[in-house]
């Protein structure tokens, strides 16, 4: 499938990395996926590099209704 654009996980990771490294890149932090932490943020967490401490969870809408007991 040469010449065909692919949105594989490897392409998404590589694109994000290159955008982060390139000053003119279109990088932005995405909760649950990537974050460019400052050295101050890393120092404040005692240099523990567990990704979840920085990346966090994705922003998702929770449509769970406690009265119904299920998602709508």
VENFEN-V19292 format. One record per pair of residues at least 12 apart in sequence whose C-alpha atoms are under 7 Angstrom apart, sorted by sequence separation. I is the first residue (numbers start at 1). J is the second residue. D is the distance in whole Angstrom. If there is no record, write none. Layout:
BEGIN
i=(I:I)
j=(J:J)
d=(D:D)
END
This chain:
BEGIN
i=(37:35:35:34:33:32:31:32:31:32:31:32:31:31)
j=(54:54:55:55:55:55:55:56:56:57:57:58:58:59)
d=(7:6:5:6:6:5:6:5:6:4:6:4:5:6)
END
